[in-house]
């Protein structure tokens, strides 16, 4: 039987408890870090794939359309005022109003992940939106308001709808018509 004066038995128990706790803490920390690394890896792979398959082609297409419209406006401007010049300016202006978020397909999985993340963040610290998201929304709101201004007055109180990919295709068709009428030729590929 152990003596109450014998310290070796209580030290051993205490050391064993500390070792068990440390071992458990390290295991839990390693597990969490592994999960985080796995999520980050999958997230990066998803970003890379979407960037290559969606972002680059859409950005490239929109850039070519904007560039073509600008060149067309420049060429037609040298010929003097005309209905074709007005149409080219209208198309150029409409293309300048298109945002990537207007024409990119919805990523339902990313939206659901963001929604879950926001809900968790609200529970933790009561924040409604991350600052970056809030700033982007405010900036887009300002851009929309500036686009509605005409000669210092708001032209419409109704919210205009954002352009869609169908609108971009229609603008491309209108550009093609002007190109045909002017005898200019462009290779879209």
Secondary structure by P-SEA (a helix, b strand, c coil): ccccccaaaaaaaaaaaaaaaaaaaaaaaaaaaaaaaaaaaaaaaaaaaaaaccaaaaaaaaaaaaaaaaaaaaaaaaacccaaaaaaaaaaaaaaacccccccccaaaaaaaaaaaaaaaaaaccccccaaaaaaaaaaaaaaaaaaccccccccccccccccaaaaaaaaaaaaaaaaaaccccccc
